[in-house]
Amino acid sequence: MLVAVPSAIKIFNWSATLYKGSITFETPMLYAFGFIGLFTIGGLTGVFLGSMGMDIHLTETYFIVAHFHFVMVGGMLMAYLSGVHFWWPKITGRMYPEGVSKLAAVITFVGFVLTFFPQFILGYLGMPRRYAAYPPEFQVLNVFSSAGASVLGVGYLLPLLYLTWSLKYGKIAGANPWQATGLEWQIQSPPLTENFVETPIVTHEAYDYEWLESKKGSEVPTVG
């Protein structure tokens, strides 16, 4: 139960950062939304396991499998893919195809939910984990889970393909494709070995977008 407290605080914290923000739905943000959704489901189902009566019923069932994967695989992997897509232009100097990457984000989310959400129901109904066979009444939910795994596989394969493709054929990213104000986005992409030719002097806040507007027109914005 104690684990739920910091987890809930972080979920409210992440959600609060969106308040009054200029949200755009590029691929990294879609993956970030997916992370919050999957992590929230994983965290809420963990509360059930903190209750002794429910835990006795659910232990060693597919409910545990689904809970674990929503937190440790669904949540963390979506966050990882969000970071990869955000930093890819800075790392490689190339952009990936936005339409396909958005589709991959949606497919990954839908595939993951379709794979593991039925396992919550299976576990509640009493299907034990680590068994190769199951009674006929569990057939439909297991088929749903298997079908979801196929969809999820497509969602994982697409980023591998288009990110690799972008290394050679992707559009040149430029220094600041996201119009961000952090120091890392004020240097060329990929960065120089030493990052900055000269030590930067910071004269603006981390989210000072008025400063960024004043620098528009420069090929590589300067710092300070």
C-alpha positions as CSV (number, residue, x, y, z in Angstrom):
1,M,0.0,0.0,0.0
2,L,2.9,2.4,0.8
3,V,4.2,2.0,-2.8
4,A,0.9,3.5,-4.0
5,V,1.6,6.8,-2.3
6,P,4.7,8.0,-4.2
7,S,3.3,6.4,-7.4
8,A,0.1,8.4,-7.1
9,I,2.0,11.6,-6.3
10,K,4.1,11.1,-9.5
11,I,1.0,10.5,-11.6
12,F,-0.6,13.7,-10.3
13,N,2.8,15.5,-10.8
14,W,3.1,14.4,-14.4
15,S,-0.5,15.3,-15.1
16,A,-0.1,18.7,-13.5
17,T,2.8,19.6,-15.8
18,L,0.3,19.6,-18.6
19,Y,-1.9,22.2,-17.0
20,K,-2.0,25.4,-19.0
21,G,0.7,24.0,-21.3
22,S,0.8,24.4,-25.0
23,I,0.4,20.7,-25.7
24,T,1.2,19.4,-29.2
25,F,0.7,15.8,-30.2
26,E,4.0,14.9,-31.8
27,T,5.1,11.3,-31.4
28,P,7.1,11.8,-28.1
29,M,4.0,13.2,-26.4
30,L,1.8,10.4,-27.6
31,Y,4.2,7.9,-26.1
32,A,4.3,10.0,-22.9
33,F,0.5,9.9,-22.7
34,G,0.6,6.1,-23.2
35,F,3.1,5.8,-20.4
36,I,0.9,7.7,-18.0
37,G,-2.1,5.6,-18.9
38,L,-0.4,2.2,-18.7
39,F,1.5,3.1,-15.5
40,T,-1.8,4.3,-13.8
41,I,-3.5,1.0,-14.6
42,G,-0.6,-0.9,-13.3
43,G,-0.4,1.1,-10.1
44,L,-4.2,0.9,-9.4
45,T,-4.2,-2.9,-9.8
46,G,-1.3,-3.1,-7.4
47,V,-3.6,-1.7,-4.6
48,F,-5.7,-4.9,-5.0
49,L,-2.7,-7.0,-4.2
50,G,-2.0,-4.9,-1.0
51,S,-5.3,-6.2,0.4
52,M,-4.9,-9.5,2.1
53,G,-8.2,-11.0,1.0
54,M,-7.8,-10.1,-2.6
55,D,-4.1,-11.1,-2.6
56,I,-4.8,-14.6,-1.4
57,H,-7.3,-15.0,-4.3
58,L,-5.1,-13.4,-7.0
59,T,-1.6,-14.6,-6.1
60,E,-0.1,-16.9,-8.7
61,T,-2.8,-16.1,-11.2
62,Y,-2.6,-14.2,-14.5
63,F,-3.7,-11.0,-12.6
64,I,-0.1,-10.8,-11.3
65,V,1.3,-11.2,-14.8
66,A,-0.9,-8.4,-16.1
67,H,-0.1,-6.1,-13.2
68,F,3.6,-6.6,-13.5
69,H,3.6,-6.0,-17.2
70,F,1.5,-2.9,-17.1
71,V,4.0,-1.3,-14.7
72,M,7.4,-2.7,-15.7
73,V,6.9,-3.3,-19.4
74,G,4.1,-1.1,-20.6
75,G,4.8,1.9,-18.5
76,M,8.6,1.9,-18.7
77,L,8.8,0.9,-22.4
78,M,6.4,3.6,-23.4
79,A,8.5,6.2,-21.5
80,Y,11.6,4.8,-23.1
81,L,10.2,5.1,-26.6
82,S,9.0,8.6,-25.8
83,G,12.6,9.6,-24.8
84,V,14.1,7.9,-27.9
85,H,11.7,9.8,-30.2
86,F,12.3,13.1,-28.5
87,W,16.1,12.8,-28.5
88,W,16.5,11.1,-31.9
89,P,16.8,14.3,-33.9
90,K,19.5,15.6,-31.5
91,I,21.4,12.3,-31.5
92,T,21.3,11.6,-35.2
93,G,20.6,15.0,-36.8
94,R,17.7,13.3,-38.7
95,M,13.9,13.3,-38.3
96,Y,11.8,10.2,-38.6
97,P,8.4,10.1,-40.5
98,E,5.9,11.7,-38.2
99,G,2.8,10.0,-39.5
100,V,4.2,6.5,-39.3
101,S,5.7,7.1,-35.8
102,K,2.3,8.4,-34.5
103,L,0.7,5.3,-35.9
104,A,3.3,3.1,-34.2
105,A,2.6,4.8,-30.8
106,V,-1.2,4.1,-31.1
107,I,-0.6,0.5,-32.3
108,T,1.7,-0.1,-29.4
109,F,-0.7,1.2,-26.8
110,V,-3.7,-0.6,-28.3
111,G,-1.7,-3.8,-28.7
112,F,-0.5,-3.7,-25.1
113,V,-3.9,-3.2,-23.6
114,L,-5.4,-5.9,-25.8
115,T,-2.6,-8.3,-24.7
116,F,-2.6,-7.8,-21.0
117,F,-6.0,-6.4,-19.9
118,P,-7.8,-9.7,-20.6
119,Q,-5.3,-11.3,-18.2
120,F,-6.7,-9.3,-15.3
121,I,-10.0,-11.0,-16.0
122,L,-8.4,-14.4,-16.4
123,G,-6.6,-14.0,-13.1
124,Y,-9.7,-12.9,-11.3
125,L,-11.6,-15.9,-12.7
126,G,-8.8,-18.2,-11.3
127,M,-6.5,-19.0,-14.2
128,P,-3.1,-19.7,-12.7
129,R,0.1,-18.4,-14.4
130,R,2.9,-20.6,-15.7
131,Y,0.5,-23.2,-17.1
132,A,0.6,-24.3,-20.8
133,A,-3.0,-25.4,-20.9
134,Y,-6.3,-23.8,-19.7
135,P,-10.0,-24.8,-19.5
136,P,-12.2,-24.2,-22.5
137,E,-14.1,-21.4,-20.8
138,F,-10.9,-19.3,-20.8
139,Q,-10.4,-19.7,-24.6
140,V,-11.8,-16.4,-25.8
141,L,-9.8,-14.2,-23.4
142,N,-6.6,-16.1,-24.2
143,V,-7.2,-15.6,-27.9
144,F,-7.7,-11.9,-27.3
145,S,-4.4,-11.8,-25.5
146,S,-2.6,-13.7,-28.2
147,A,-4.1,-11.4,-30.9
148,G,-3.0,-8.4,-28.9
149,A,0.6,-9.8,-28.7
150,S,0.6,-9.8,-32.5
151,V,-0.5,-6.2,-32.7
152,L,2.0,-5.3,-30.1
153,G,4.7,-6.9,-32.1
154,V,3.9,-4.7,-35.0
155,G,4.0,-1.7,-32.8
156,Y,7.5,-2.6,-31.6
157,L,8.8,-3.5,-35.1
158,L,7.7,-0.2,-36.8
159,P,10.1,2.1,-34.8
160,L,13.0,-0.2,-35.5
161,L,12.2,0.1,-39.2
162,Y,11.6,3.8,-39.6
163,L,14.3,4.9,-37.1
164,T,16.8,2.8,-39.1
165,W,15.4,4.3,-42.4
166,S,15.7,7.8,-41.0
167,L,19.5,7.5,-40.4
168,K,20.0,7.8,-44.2
169,Y,16.8,9.2,-45.7
170,G,15.3,11.2,-42.8
171,K,14.8,14.9,-43.1
172,I,17.6,17.0,-41.7
173,A,16.5,17.9,-38.1
174,G,18.3,21.2,-37.6
175,A,19.4,22.4,-34.2
176,N,15.9,22.8,-32.6
177,P,13.1,20.9,-34.3
178,W,10.9,21.0,-31.2
179,Q,11.3,24.7,-30.6
180,A,12.6,24.0,-27.1
181,T,14.5,26.5,-24.9
182,G,16.9,24.1,-23.2
183,L,20.7,24.5,-23.7
184,E,21.0,21.2,-25.5
185,W,18.7,22.5,-28.3
186,Q,20.8,25.6,-28.9
187,I,23.6,23.6,-30.5
188,Q,23.9,21.7,-33.7
189,S,22.5,18.2,-34.3
190,P,24.3,15.9,-33.7
191,P,26.3,17.9,-31.1
192,L,30.0,18.7,-31.4
193,T,32.3,16.5,-29.3
194,E,32.6,19.2,-26.6
195,N,29.0,20.4,-27.1
196,F,29.7,24.1,-27.1
197,V,32.5,25.9,-28.9
198,E,32.5,28.4,-26.0
199,T,31.1,28.0,-22.4
200,P,27.5,29.3,-22.6
201,I,26.3,32.2,-20.5
202,V,22.7,31.6,-19.5
203,T,20.5,34.7,-19.6
204,H,17.0,33.2,-19.8
205,E,14.9,30.8,-17.9
206,A,14.4,27.1,-18.9
207,Y,10.9,27.8,-20.4
208,D,11.4,31.3,-21.6
209,Y,9.7,31.0,-25.0
210,E,9.6,34.8,-25.5
211,W,13.4,34.6,-25.7
212,L,13.1,31.8,-28.3
213,E,10.7,34.0,-30.3
214,S,13.3,36.8,-30.3
215,K,15.9,34.4,-31.8
216,K,13.8,33.2,-34.7
217,G,15.5,33.6,-38.0
218,S,18.9,32.4,-36.7
219,E,20.0,29.1,-38.2
220,V,21.4,28.0,-34.8
221,P,20.1,30.0,-31.9
222,T,22.8,31.4,-29.6
223,V,22.7,31.0,-25.8
224,G,22.4,34.3,-23.9
